[in-house]
């Protein structure tokens, strides 16, 4: 059999996540149970930021989201897909008018859109990351999104505990930095508030329950990059972020917002969103006693693909 013939027999799957901060697509083929990425897309839509005081998505936000779904549908049509899974996360769990958006998104996409619970989101994210963990280890996987924070713990390919807290960067930014002011007092308040929200989970996910900790979200990866670019000790291990690195980054954010030295690598990121995400991650590391967090590119989309492939293999057997 030629490489071309073999490639055409490898199943191809697509995972689309309608997230609070962005929509993400991943298309991959599976050869020998190993995913090979074929296509991907990341569209920062900031859905959570469009929720109004009554908890409804704005008409503009829904229109932009549907236009994005239509574009992604064309990307999906370019591949011979064995299966597609589309899921929505915390903002579409919470939005009071999600019942207006979701049917329109399904019709536009031509595939079911399933709204995940926080626990399902945590479980699938863990599944996407667990393959990178050392054999036999007990990895804790955490993710910070625009609308919620997830954690999951397991061993091998089995999740033993998963949880979710409605603590996201968008609400944290609006609550503590909504007036545009970011100073030591408001930042400390944001960290303290997040710690209170996370305190009930500390015992379940603490040092005795785990061997290593992975940060599996774009938010964590962005903070890790900013920490490295602003004086963190990432040179020692470019895929690890220490609590001390985050404290250095926090000081640099306050310096930037106070009119001092500009924050390196900020680009189009809003300082208040960086401060909010940083406050949540510092709170997580303090409350769960995490000294070092391992960065990973894997996440919810990869977990969806693994789950699709596992289901297909079970049916085939």
C-alpha positions in Angstrom: 0.0 0.0 0.0 1.4 3.4 -0.9 1.7 6.3 1.6 -1.1 8.0 -0.3 -3.4 5.0 0.0 -2.6 4.6 3.6 -3.2 8.3 4.4 -6.6 8.2 2.7 -7.6 5.3 5.0 -6.7 7.2 8.2 -9.8 8.5 9.9 -10.1 12.3 9.9 -12.0 14.1 12.7 -12.9 17.7 13.5 -13.4 19.4 16.8 -14.9 22.9 17.1 -15.1 24.7 20.4 -17.4 27.7 20.7 -15.7 29.2 23.7 -16.2 32.2 25.8 -13.1 34.0 24.6 -12.6 32.5 21.1 -13.9 29.9 18.7 -11.3 27.2 17.9 -11.2 24.5 15.3 -8.9 21.5 15.0 -8.9 18.9 12.2 -6.7 15.9 12.6 -6.1 12.4 11.1 -5.3 9.4 13.3 -2.5 7.0 12.3 -1.8 4.3 14.8 -3.9 6.1 17.3 -1.7 9.3 17.1 -3.4 12.5 15.9 -1.7 14.5 13.1 -3.1 18.0 12.8 -4.3 18.9 9.3 -6.0 22.2 9.8 -6.9 24.6 12.6 -8.3 28.0 13.3 -8.5 30.4 16.3 -10.9 33.3 16.1 -10.9 35.6 19.2 -14.6 36.7 19.4 -14.8 37.6 23.1 -18.4 36.3 23.5 -18.3 36.6 27.3 -17.4 40.3 27.1 -20.6 40.9 25.1 -23.0 39.7 27.9 -25.1 42.6 29.1 -26.2 43.3 32.7 -29.2 40.9 32.3 -26.9 38.1 31.1 -27.9 38.2 27.4 -25.6 38.1 24.4 -25.8 41.3 22.2 -27.3 41.1 18.7 -24.0 42.2 17.3 -22.1 39.4 19.1 -24.5 36.8 17.9 -24.3 38.1 14.3 -20.5 38.0 14.4 -20.5 34.5 16.0 -22.8 33.1 13.3 -20.7 34.7 10.5 -17.7 33.0 12.1 -19.5 29.6 12.2 -20.4 30.0 8.5 -16.7 30.5 7.7 -15.7 27.5 9.8 -18.3 25.4 8.0 -16.4 26.0 4.7 -13.2 24.9 6.4 -14.9 21.6 7.5 -16.2 21.0 4.0 -12.6 20.9 2.7 -11.9 17.6 4.6 -13.2 14.1 4.2 -14.4 13.8 7.8 -15.3 10.6 9.6 -16.9 12.6 12.4 -17.4 16.1 13.8 -17.9 17.2 17.3 -19.0 20.8 18.1 -19.3 22.0 21.7 -20.0 25.3 23.5 -18.6 26.3 26.9 -19.4 28.6 29.8 -20.8 31.7 28.1 -23.3 29.7 26.1 -24.1 27.8 29.3 -24.9 31.0 31.1 -26.3 33.4 28.4 -30.1 33.8 28.9 -30.7 34.1 25.2 -28.4 31.1 24.2 -31.6 29.4 23.1 -31.8 31.9 20.2 -28.2 31.5 19.2 -27.6 27.7 19.4 -30.3 26.6 16.9 -29.1 29.2 14.4 -25.5 28.0 14.9 -26.5 24.3 14.4 -28.4 25.2 11.2 -25.5 27.2 9.9 -22.9 24.6 10.7 -25.0 21.6 9.7 -23.9 19.7 12.9 -25.2 19.5 16.4 -23.8 22.0 18.9 -23.7 20.5 22.4 -23.3 22.7 25.5 -20.9 21.1 27.9 -21.2 21.2 31.6 -18.2 22.6 33.5 -17.3 19.1 34.6 -17.5 17.7 31.1 -15.3 20.5 29.8 -12.8 19.7 32.6 -12.9 16.0 31.8 -12.4 16.3 28.1 -9.6 18.8 28.6 -7.8 16.4 30.8 -8.3 13.7 28.2 -6.6 15.9 25.6 -3.6 16.6 27.9 -3.1 13.2 29.6 -1.1 11.7 26.7 1.7 14.2 27.3 2.0 13.3 31.0 4.7 10.8 32.2 3.5 7.2 32.1 1.8 6.2 35.4 1.7 9.7 36.7 -1.3 11.5 38.2 -1.5 14.8 36.3 -3.7 17.7 37.4 -5.0 19.7 34.4 -6.3 23.3 34.9 -7.8 25.6 32.4 -8.8 29.3 32.7 -11.4 30.6 30.2 -13.4 33.8 29.7 -16.2 32.5 31.8 -15.0 29.6 34.0 -12.0 27.8 35.5 -11.8 24.0 35.3 -9.7 21.3 37.0 -9.4 17.6 36.4 -7.3 14.9 38.0 -6.6 11.3 36.8 -4.2 8.6 35.9 -3.6 6.6 32.8 -6.6 7.4 30.6 -9.1 7.6 33.5 -10.3 10.8 35.2 -10.8 10.4 38.9 -12.1 13.9 39.7 -13.3 16.9 37.7 -14.7 20.3 38.7 -15.5 23.7 37.4 -16.0 27.2 39.0 -17.8 30.1 37.3 -14.6 32.2 37.6 -13.4 33.6 34.3 -11.2 36.4 33.0 -14.0 38.5 31.6 -16.1 38.9 34.7 -13.0 39.3 36.9 -11.8 42.1 34.6 -15.1 43.9 34.7 -15.5 43.5 38.5 -12.1 44.6 39.6 -10.7 46.6 36.7 -13.8 47.8 34.9 -13.1 51.5 35.5 -9.7 51.1 33.8 -7.8 51.5 37.0 -5.3 48.7 37.7 -3.3 49.2 40.9 -1.9 47.1 43.7 -5.1 47.4 45.8 -7.5 46.3 43.0 -5.1 43.5 41.9 -4.8 42.1 45.4 -8.6 42.2 45.7 -8.9 40.2 42.5 -6.5 37.6 43.8 -8.2 37.4 47.2 -11.7 37.1 45.6 -10.5 34.3 43.3 -8.9 32.4 46.2 -12.2 32.5 48.1 -14.0 31.0 45.0 -11.3 28.3 44.7 -10.9 27.4 48.4 -13.4 24.6 48.4 -11.4 22.7 45.8 -8.0 22.9 47.4 -8.2 19.7 49.4 -9.4 17.6 46.4 -6.6 18.8 44.0 -3.7 19.5 46.4 -0.1 18.2 46.3 -1.0 14.8 47.8 -3.4 14.0 45.0 -1.2 14.8 42.1 2.3 14.3 40.6 2.4 17.2 38.1 0.2 20.1 37.0 -0.5 21.2 33.4 -2.0 24.5 32.3 -4.2 23.7 29.3 -5.7 26.9 27.9 -4.7 29.8 25.7 -4.9 32.0 28.8 -2.2 30.1 30.6 0.0 30.0 27.5 -0.4 33.7 27.0 0.6 34.4 30.7 3.6 32.0 30.4 4.8 33.9 27.3 4.4 37.3 29.0 6.2 36.0 32.1 9.1 34.8 29.9 9.3 38.1 28.0 9.1 40.2 31.2 11.8 38.8 33.3 10.6 35.4 34.3 13.0 32.5 34.7 11.7 30.6 31.7 15.2 30.0 30.3 15.6 27.3 32.8 12.6 25.4 31.5 10.7 27.0 28.6 7.6 24.9 29.1 7.3 25.6 32.9 5.9 28.6 34.7 6.8 29.2 38.4 4.7 31.1 40.9 7.7 33.4 41.3 7.5 34.2 37.6 3.9 35.3 37.9 4.7 37.5 40.8 7.4 39.2 38.7 4.8 39.6 35.9 2.3 41.1 38.3 4.8 43.7 39.3 5.5 44.5 35.6 1.7 44.8 34.8 1.3 47.3 37.7 4.4 49.2 36.5 2.9 49.3 32.9 -0.5 50.5 34.0 1.0 53.0 36.4 2.7 54.8 33.5 6.1 53.2 33.9 8.0 50.8 31.7 5.8 49.3 28.9 4.9 45.6 29.3 6.8 43.6 26.6 4.7 41.4 24.3 1.3 43.0 25.1 0.4 43.5 21.5 -3.4 43.8 21.2 -4.1 42.3 24.6 -6.0 44.6 27.0 -4.1 45.2 30.3 -7.2 44.6 32.3 -7.7 41.1 30.8 -4.1 40.3 31.5 -4.4 41.4 35.1 -7.6 39.4 35.5 -6.2 36.2 34.1 -3.0 36.7 36.1 -5.0 37.2 39.3 -6.9 33.9 38.7 -3.8 31.9 37.9 -1.9 33.3 41.0 -4.9 32.4 43.1 -5.0 28.9 41.7 -1.3 28.3 42.3 -1.6 29.7 45.9 -4.8 27.9 46.9 -3.8 24.6 45.3 -0.1 24.9 46.5 1.3 24.8 42.9 4.9 25.9 42.7 5.4 25.0 39.0 2.9 24.7 36.2 3.8 22.9 32.9 2.6 24.6 29.7 0.9 22.5 27.0 -0.6 23.1 23.6 -3.1 20.3 24.1 -6.6 21.0 25.5 -10.3 20.6 25.0 -10.2 20.3 21.2 -7.7 17.4 21.5 -9.8 15.7 24.1 -12.8 15.9 21.8 -10.8 14.3 19.0 -9.5 11.5 21.3 -13.0 10.8 22.5 -14.3 10.7 18.9 -11.5 8.3 17.9 -12.0 6.1 20.9 -15.8 5.8 20.3 -15.1 4.9 16.6 -12.6 2.3 17.6 -15.1 0.8 20.1 -17.8 0.6 17.5 -15.4 -1.0 15.0 -14.4 -3.6 17.5 
